[in-house]
Amino acid sequence: MMRVTGDRNSQACALATAAYLDSIGHSSPRILMHAGLGGVE
């Protein structure tokens, strides 16, 4: 599971992780969890 906020850094990390998992033949489910930080950001 990967926590994402939806910004460019999270998107880039998610895409790079997916590419890596594809390259090693990972076939289990992949889960992205959105973490809305609201006013803290």
CHARMM-style PDB file with segment names, atoms N, HN, CA, C and O in Angstrom:
ATOM      1  N   MET     1       0.843  -1.162   0.000  1.00  0.00      PROA
ATOM      2  CA  MET     1       0.000   0.000   0.000  1.00  0.00      PROA
ATOM      3  C   MET     1       0.894   1.233   0.000  1.00  0.00      PROA
ATOM      4  O   MET     1       1.919   1.278   0.680  1.00  0.00      PROA
ATOM      5  N   MET     2       0.490   2.217  -0.767  1.00  0.00      PROA
ATOM      6  HN  MET     2      -0.343   2.180  -1.319  1.00  0.00      PROA
ATOM      7  CA  MET     2       1.237   3.463  -0.855  1.00  0.00      PROA
ATOM      8  C   MET     2       0.303   4.622  -0.536  1.00  0.00      PROA
ATOM      9  O   MET     2      -0.805   4.697  -1.068  1.00  0.00      PROA
ATOM     10  N   ARG     3       0.750   5.522   0.331  1.00  0.00      PROA
ATOM     11  HN  ARG     3       1.650   5.460   0.763  1.00  0.00      PROA
ATOM     12  CA  ARG     3      -0.044   6.703   0.668  1.00  0.00      PROA
ATOM     13  C   ARG     3       0.280   7.807  -0.321  1.00  0.00      PROA
ATOM     14  O   ARG     3       1.449   8.116  -0.553  1.00  0.00      PROA
ATOM     15  N   VAL     4      -0.755   8.404  -0.906  1.00  0.00      PROA
ATOM     16  HN  VAL     4      -1.705   8.153  -0.717  1.00  0.00      PROA
ATOM     17  CA  VAL     4      -0.554   9.473  -1.876  1.00  0.00      PROA
ATOM     18  C   VAL     4      -1.405  10.680  -1.514  1.00  0.00      PROA
ATOM     19  O   VAL     4      -2.453  10.549  -0.881  1.00  0.00      PROA
ATOM     20  N   THR     5      -0.944  11.852  -1.922  1.00  0.00      PROA
ATOM     21  HN  THR     5      -0.092  11.958  -2.436  1.00  0.00      PROA
ATOM     22  CA  THR     5      -1.704  13.071  -1.687  1.00  0.00      PROA
ATOM     23  C   THR     5      -2.310  13.605  -2.970  1.00  0.00      PROA
ATOM     24  O   THR     5      -3.179  14.475  -2.918  1.00  0.00      PROA
ATOM     25  N   GLY     6      -1.877  13.108  -4.120  1.00  0.00      PROA
ATOM     26  HN  GLY     6      -1.171  12.401  -4.162  1.00  0.00      PROA
ATOM     27  CA  GLY     6      -2.407  13.564  -5.394  1.00  0.00      PROA
ATOM     28  C   GLY     6      -1.551  14.626  -6.058  1.00  0.00      PROA
ATOM     29  O   GLY     6      -1.867  15.060  -7.166  1.00  0.00      PROA
ATOM     30  N   ASP     7      -0.482  15.055  -5.416  1.00  0.00      PROA
ATOM     31  HN  ASP     7      -0.225  14.702  -4.517  1.00  0.00      PROA
ATOM     32  CA  ASP     7       0.379  16.055  -6.043  1.00  0.00      PROA
ATOM     33  C   ASP     7       1.325  15.387  -7.036  1.00  0.00      PROA
ATOM     34  O   ASP     7       1.321  14.165  -7.185  1.00  0.00      PROA
ATOM     35  N   ARG     8       2.123  16.188  -7.704  1.00  0.00      PROA
ATOM     36  HN  ARG     8       2.126  17.180  -7.584  1.00  0.00      PROA
ATOM     37  CA  ARG     8       3.022  15.657  -8.738  1.00  0.00      PROA
ATOM     38  C   ARG     8       4.018  14.642  -8.184  1.00  0.00      PROA
ATOM     39  O   ARG     8       4.325  13.650  -8.846  1.00  0.00      PROA
ATOM     40  N   ASN     9       4.519  14.881  -6.985  1.00  0.00      PROA
ATOM     41  HN  ASN     9       4.270  15.687  -6.447  1.00  0.00      PROA
ATOM     42  CA  ASN     9       5.498  13.949  -6.403  1.00  0.00      PROA
ATOM     43  C   ASN     9       4.865  12.592  -6.145  1.00  0.00      PROA
ATOM     44  O   ASN     9       5.469  11.560  -6.439  1.00  0.00      PROA
ATOM     45  N   SER    10       3.656  12.583  -5.600  1.00  0.00      PROA
ATOM     46  HN  SER    10       3.166  13.421  -5.361  1.00  0.00      PROA
ATOM     47  CA  SER    10       2.973  11.313  -5.345  1.00  0.00      PROA
ATOM     48  C   SER    10       2.681  10.577  -6.643  1.00  0.00      PROA
ATOM     49  O   SER    10       2.835   9.358  -6.721  1.00  0.00      PROA
ATOM     50  N   GLN    11       2.260  11.316  -7.660  1.00  0.00      PROA
ATOM     51  HN  GLN    11       2.135  12.307  -7.598  1.00  0.00      PROA
ATOM     52  CA  GLN    11       1.968  10.692  -8.953  1.00  0.00      PROA
ATOM     53  C   GLN    11       3.226  10.083  -9.561  1.00  0.00      PROA
ATOM     54  O   GLN    11       3.194   8.961 -10.067  1.00  0.00      PROA
ATOM     55  N   ALA    12       4.330  10.818  -9.512  1.00  0.00      PROA
ATOM     56  HN  ALA    12       4.356  11.729  -9.101  1.00  0.00      PROA
ATOM     57  CA  ALA    12       5.592  10.311 -10.059  1.00  0.00      PROA
ATOM     58  C   ALA    12       6.051   9.071  -9.307  1.00  0.00      PROA
ATOM     59  O   ALA    12       6.513   8.108  -9.918  1.00  0.00      PROA
ATOM     60  N   CYS    13       5.926   9.090  -7.993  1.00  0.00      PROA
ATOM     61  HN  CYS    13       5.550   9.872  -7.496  1.00  0.00      PROA
ATOM     62  CA  CYS    13       6.335   7.943  -7.184  1.00  0.00      PROA
ATOM     63  C   CYS    13       5.455   6.727  -7.484  1.00  0.00      PROA
ATOM     64  O   CYS    13       5.955   5.607  -7.591  1.00  0.00      PROA
ATOM     65  N   ALA    14       4.152   6.950  -7.617  1.00  0.00      PROA
ATOM     66  HN  ALA    14       3.747   7.859  -7.530  1.00  0.00      PROA
ATOM     67  CA  ALA    14       3.236   5.844  -7.916  1.00  0.00      PROA
ATOM     68  C   ALA    14       3.548   5.233  -9.279  1.00  0.00      PROA
ATOM     69  O   ALA    14       3.550   4.011  -9.421  1.00  0.00      PROA
ATOM     70  N   LEU    15       3.810   6.066 -10.277  1.00  0.00      PROA
ATOM     71  HN  LEU    15       3.808   7.060 -10.161  1.00  0.00      PROA
ATOM     72  CA  LEU    15       4.137   5.554 -11.608  1.00  0.00      PROA
ATOM     73  C   LEU    15       5.463   4.801 -11.611  1.00  0.00      PROA
ATOM     74  O   LEU    15       5.580   3.753 -12.246  1.00  0.00      PROA
ATOM     75  N   ALA    16       6.455   5.325 -10.910  1.00  0.00      PROA
ATOM     76  HN  ALA    16       6.359   6.177 -10.395  1.00  0.00      PROA
ATOM     77  CA  ALA    16       7.747   4.645 -10.845  1.00  0.00      PROA
ATOM     78  C   ALA    16       7.628   3.318 -10.105  1.00  0.00      PROA
ATOM     79  O   ALA    16       8.241   2.327 -10.502  1.00  0.00      PROA
ATOM     80  N   THR    17       6.845   3.296  -9.039  1.00  0.00      PROA
ATOM     81  HN  THR    17       6.347   4.101  -8.716  1.00  0.00      PROA
ATOM     82  CA  THR    17       6.648   2.056  -8.289  1.00  0.00      PROA
ATOM     83  C   THR    17       5.929   1.021  -9.138  1.00  0.00      PROA
ATOM     84  O   THR    17       6.302  -0.152  -9.138  1.00  0.00      PROA
ATOM     85  N   ALA    18       4.893   1.451  -9.868  1.00  0.00      PROA
ATOM     86  HN  ALA    18       4.590   2.404  -9.868  1.00  0.00      PROA
ATOM     87  CA  ALA    18       4.160   0.528 -10.743  1.00  0.00      PROA
ATOM     88  C   ALA    18       5.077  -0.043 -11.819  1.00  0.00      PROA
ATOM     89  O   ALA    18       5.022  -1.237 -12.112  1.00  0.00      PROA
ATOM     90  N   ALA    19       5.912   0.796 -12.404  1.00  0.00      PROA
ATOM     91  HN  ALA    19       5.956   1.767 -12.166  1.00  0.00      PROA
ATOM     92  CA  ALA    19       6.850   0.324 -13.428  1.00  0.00      PROA
ATOM     93  C   ALA    19       7.827  -0.693 -12.844  1.00  0.00      PROA
ATOM     94  O   ALA    19       8.127  -1.707 -13.475  1.00  0.00      PROA
ATOM     95  N   TYR    20       8.319  -0.419 -11.644  1.00  0.00      PROA
ATOM     96  HN  TYR    20       8.076   0.404 -11.132  1.00  0.00      PROA
ATOM     97  CA  TYR    20       9.238  -1.363 -10.997  1.00  0.00      PROA
ATOM     98  C   TYR    20       8.538  -2.687 -10.713  1.00  0.00      PROA
ATOM     99  O   TYR    20       9.084  -3.754 -10.996  1.00  0.00      PROA
ATOM    100  N   LEU    21       7.332  -2.620 -10.155  1.00  0.00      PROA
ATOM    101  HN  LEU    21       6.889  -1.753  -9.926  1.00  0.00      PROA
ATOM    102  CA  LEU    21       6.604  -3.848  -9.843  1.00  0.00      PROA
ATOM    103  C   LEU    21       6.310  -4.647 -11.115  1.00  0.00      PROA
ATOM    104  O   LEU    21       6.377  -5.877 -11.102  1.00  0.00      PROA
ATOM    105  N   ASP    22       5.982  -3.952 -12.217  1.00  0.00      PROA
ATOM    106  HN  ASP    22       5.928  -2.954 -12.227  1.00  0.00      PROA
ATOM    107  CA  ASP    22       5.791  -4.640 -13.499  1.00  0.00      PROA
ATOM    108  C   ASP    22       7.083  -5.343 -13.924  1.00  0.00      PROA
ATOM    109  O   ASP    22       7.051  -6.474 -14.409  1.00  0.00      PROA
ATOM    110  N   SER    23       8.209  -4.668 -13.738  1.00  0.00      PROA
ATOM    111  HN  SER    23       8.234  -3.750 -13.343  1.00  0.00      PROA
ATOM    112  CA  SER    23       9.481  -5.216 -14.210  1.00  0.00      PROA
ATOM    113  C   SER    23       9.911  -6.464 -13.446  1.00  0.00      PROA
ATOM    114  O   SER    23      10.657  -7.284 -13.981  1.00  0.00      PROA
ATOM    115  N   ILE    24       9.457  -6.621 -12.207  1.00  0.00      PROA
ATOM    116  HN  ILE    24       8.851  -5.955 -11.771  1.00  0.00      PROA
ATOM    117  CA  ILE    24       9.833  -7.811 -11.430  1.00  0.00      PROA
ATOM    118  C   ILE    24       8.724  -8.864 -11.435  1.00  0.00      PROA
ATOM    119  O   ILE    24       8.830  -9.886 -10.756  1.00  0.00      PROA
ATOM    120  N   GLY    25       7.659  -8.611 -12.205  1.00  0.00      PROA
ATOM    121  HN  GLY    25       7.573  -7.781 -12.756  1.00  0.00      PROA
ATOM    122  CA  GLY    25       6.603  -9.606 -12.344  1.00  0.00      PROA
ATOM    123  C   GLY    25       5.616  -9.651 -11.190  1.00  0.00      PROA
ATOM    124  O   GLY    25       4.944 -10.663 -10.994  1.00  0.00      PROA
ATOM    125  N   HSD    26       5.518  -8.590 -10.435  1.00  0.00      PROA
ATOM    126  HN  HSD    26       6.064  -7.768 -10.594  1.00  0.00      PROA
ATOM    127  CA  HSD    26       4.577  -8.525  -9.306  1.00  0.00      PROA
ATOM    128  C   HSD    26       3.153  -8.657  -9.821  1.00  0.00      PROA
ATOM    129  O   HSD    26       2.759  -7.937 -10.739  1.00  0.00      PROA
ATOM    130  N   SER    27       2.377  -9.565  -9.245  1.00  0.00      PROA
ATOM    131  HN  SER    27       2.697 -10.150  -8.499  1.00  0.00      PROA
ATOM    132  CA  SER    27       1.017  -9.781  -9.743  1.00  0.00      PROA
ATOM    133  C   SER    27      -0.055  -9.632  -8.667  1.00  0.00      PROA
ATOM    134  O   SER    27      -1.238  -9.804  -8.960  1.00  0.00      PROA
ATOM    135  N   SER    28       0.320  -9.323  -7.456  1.00  0.00      PROA
ATOM    136  HN  SER    28       1.281  -9.183  -7.219  1.00  0.00      PROA
ATOM    137  CA  SER    28      -0.667  -9.114  -6.390  1.00  0.00      PROA
ATOM    138  C   SER    28      -1.340  -7.759  -6.559  1.00  0.00      PROA
ATOM    139  O   SER    28      -0.857  -6.917  -7.316  1.00  0.00      PROA
ATOM    140  N   PRO    29      -2.462  -7.541  -5.852  1.00  0.00      PROA
ATOM    141  CA  PRO    29      -3.137  -6.242  -5.957  1.00  0.00      PROA
ATOM    142  C   PRO    29      -2.233  -5.093  -5.515  1.00  0.00      PROA
ATOM    143  O   PRO    29      -1.368  -5.250  -4.653  1.00  0.00      PROA
ATOM    144  N   ARG    30      -2.457  -3.954  -6.122  1.00  0.00      PROA
ATOM    145  HN  ARG    30      -3.160  -3.827  -6.822  1.00  0.00      PROA
ATOM    146  CA  ARG    30      -1.725  -2.737  -5.778  1.00  0.00      PROA
ATOM    147  C   ARG    30      -2.737  -1.720  -5.270  1.00  0.00      PROA
ATOM    148  O   ARG    30      -3.766  -1.490  -5.905  1.00  0.00      PROA
ATOM    149  N   ILE    31      -2.448  -1.124  -4.145  1.00  0.00      PROA
ATOM    150  HN  ILE    31      -1.612  -1.311  -3.629  1.00  0.00      PROA
ATOM    151  CA  ILE    31      -3.403  -0.221  -3.508  1.00  0.00      PROA
ATOM    152  C   ILE    31      -2.746   1.133  -3.268  1.00  0.00      PROA
ATOM    153  O   ILE    31      -1.662   1.217  -2.690  1.00  0.00      PROA
ATOM    154  N   LEU    32      -3.408   2.179  -3.715  1.00  0.00      PROA
ATOM    155  HN  LEU    32      -4.288   2.112  -4.184  1.00  0.00      PROA
ATOM    156  CA  LEU    32      -2.998   3.544  -3.398  1.00  0.00      PROA
ATOM    157  C   LEU    32      -4.031   4.114  -2.436  1.00  0.00      PROA
ATOM    158  O   LEU    32      -5.233   4.044  -2.694  1.00  0.00      PROA
ATOM    159  N   MET    33      -3.571   4.666  -1.353  1.00  0.00      PROA
ATOM    160  HN  MET    33      -2.595   4.723  -1.144  1.00  0.00      PROA
ATOM    161  CA  MET    33      -4.482   5.243  -0.358  1.00  0.00      PROA
ATOM    162  C   MET    33      -4.296   6.757  -0.379  1.00  0.00      PROA
ATOM    163  O   MET    33      -3.201   7.264  -0.137  1.00  0.00      PROA
ATOM    164  N   HSD    34      -5.383   7.469  -0.671  1.00  0.00      PROA
ATOM    165  HN  HSD    34      -6.272   7.057  -0.868  1.00  0.00      PROA
ATOM    166  CA  HSD    34      -5.310   8.936  -0.703  1.00  0.00      PROA
ATOM    167  C   HSD    34      -5.333   9.469   0.728  1.00  0.00      PROA
ATOM    168  O   HSD    34      -6.150   9.052   1.549  1.00  0.00      PROA
ATOM    169  N   ALA    35      -4.436  10.381   1.003  1.00  0.00      PROA
ATOM    170  HN  ALA    35      -3.772  10.720   0.336  1.00  0.00      PROA
ATOM    171  CA  ALA    35      -4.359  10.988   2.334  1.00  0.00      PROA
ATOM    172  C   ALA    35      -4.599  12.486   2.192  1.00  0.00      PROA
ATOM    173  O   ALA    35      -3.673  13.249   1.917  1.00  0.00      PROA
ATOM    174  N   GLY    36      -5.831  12.895   2.380  1.00  0.00      PROA
ATOM    175  HN  GLY    36      -6.583  12.276   2.603  1.00  0.00      PROA
ATOM    176  CA  GLY    36      -6.147  14.310   2.331  1.00  0.00      PROA
ATOM    177  C   GLY    36      -5.764  14.950   3.654  1.00  0.00      PROA
ATOM    178  O   GLY    36      -6.289  14.576   4.703  1.00  0.00      PROA
ATOM    179  N   LEU    37      -4.864  15.899   3.610  1.00  0.00      PROA
ATOM    180  HN  LEU    37      -4.438  16.202   2.758  1.00  0.00      PROA
ATOM    181  CA  LEU    37      -4.363  16.503   4.830  1.00  0.00      PROA
ATOM    182  C   LEU    37      -5.108  17.786   5.215  1.00  0.00      PROA
ATOM    183  O   LEU    37      -4.843  18.379   6.261  1.00  0.00      PROA
ATOM    184  N   GLY    38      -6.029  18.198   4.365  1.00  0.00      PROA
ATOM    185  HN  GLY    38      -6.244  17.716   3.515  1.00  0.00      PROA
ATOM    186  CA  GLY    38      -6.870  19.346   4.691  1.00  0.00      PROA
ATOM    187  C   GLY    38      -6.072  20.602   4.999  1.00  0.00      PROA
ATOM    188  O   GLY    38      -5.170  20.970   4.246  1.00  0.00      PROA
ATOM    189  N   GLY    39      -6.400  21.255   6.097  1.00  0.00      PROA
ATOM    190  HN  GLY    39      -7.133  20.955   6.709  1.00  0.00      PROA
ATOM    191  CA  GLY    39      -5.776  22.512   6.477  1.00  0.00      PROA
ATOM    192  C   GLY    39      -4.345  22.398   6.951  1.00  0.00      PROA
ATOM    193  O   GLY    39      -3.664  23.412   7.106  1.00  0.00      PROA
ATOM    194  N   VAL    40      -3.874  21.184   7.185  1.00  0.00      PROA
ATOM    195  HN  VAL    40      -4.427  20.361   7.059  1.00  0.00      PROA
ATOM    196  CA  VAL    40      -2.501  20.987   7.650  1.00  0.00      PROA
ATOM    197  C   VAL    40      -1.503  21.377   6.570  1.00  0.00      PROA
ATOM    198  O   VAL    40      -0.405  21.846   6.866  1.00  0.00      PROA
ATOM    199  N   GLU    41      -1.898  21.176   5.303  1.00  0.00      PROA
ATOM    200  HN  GLU    41      -2.791  20.795   5.063  1.00  0.00      PROA
ATOM    201  CA  GLU    41      -0.988  21.476   4.202  1.00  0.00      PROA
ATOM    202  C   GLU    41      -0.790  22.935   4.124  1.00  0.00      PROA
ATOM    203  OT1 GLU    41      -0.054  23.413   3.261  1.00  0.00      PROA
TER     204      GLU     41
END
